[in-house]
Amino acid sequence: MRIETERLVLRQFAIDDLDPAYWGRGLATEAAAAAADYGFCTLGFPRLISIIEEENTASIRVAEKNGFLYGKDAVFMEQVPVRIYYKRRKEPVR
């Protein structure tokens, strides 16, 4: 993990590195929820983004399950087609 001024960059863990016996149990969804909670609650970020390779439908589903919204398509490092998802911190109800 690397923390920069006003940015948090979390290295993605590859679900493919897990034993297949653990696939499909929601571990990626839980990990993504914990990372978002850390970014919002601990670090106080108002918005998070997730940059996902456009063919990675499993990661897109994880982002959507965690309330991330589609933002736009882009090209990462001038060669990798990606989709950018975002989520804003919920403001407390007054």
N, C-alpha and C positions, 0 to 999 in steps of 0.2 A: 504494500500500500504506500502511496506517495501523497502527501498533503501539500497543496500549493495555496497561495493567497487566494481566498474566495473561491477555491475549487477543491474538489475531492476527486481523485482518480482512484478507483478501486480496480484492481486487476481481476478479471473474470476468471472464475475457476471453471474448468472444463468438466461438464457432467460426464463426458466420454471417459474421463480418467477414473470414474467410479466403477466399481464392480457392477456389471449389469443386473445383479440381483437387487440392487438398490435403486435402479431406474424406475421412474413412474410413481414414486412415493411422495412427490411434492417437495423434495429437498431443495431443488433450485428455487422454487417459489418461496420457501421459507427463508433461504439465504438472501434472496433479493429483498424480501420484506424487512429483514433485519438490517441490511445495508441502508435501505431507504430510511428506516427509523433512526439509525445512527446519524445519517446526513441531516435529517430534519431536526431531531430532538437534541442530539449531543452537539453537533457542529452548527446548528442554526441556519442551515441553508434554506432559502425561500423556494428554490426550484432545483430539481435533479433531472439529468438527462441520461438516457441509455442509448448507446450507439450499437446497433445490431446488424450483422451481415444480413442482407435481404433474403437469402435462402435459408436462414436459420429460423425456421418456423417455430421450433420448440422454445427458443429464447423470446420470440415475439409473443407467444402465448404466456410465458412467465411474466413479461412486462405488463401485458394487458390484465392478467389476473391480479397484479399488484396496483392497478389503477393508473398505469402510465398510458398516456394518450399519444396517438400517432402525430408527429410533427411534420416531417418531410423526408424525402429521399435525398441522399447525398452520395458523394464519392469520398471515401476515406483514403488518405495518403495517395491521392491521385490514381488509385487503381482498384479499390474494393468498394463495390456498391453496398451501401448501408441504408438502414432506416433509422431515423432518429425519433425516439419516444421521449416524452417529458411528463413530469408530475410536479404540481405545485403543493407547497405545504398548506394544509387546511388551517384556516384561521380559527381561533377559539370562538365559540358561540358566546355572544354577550347578552 
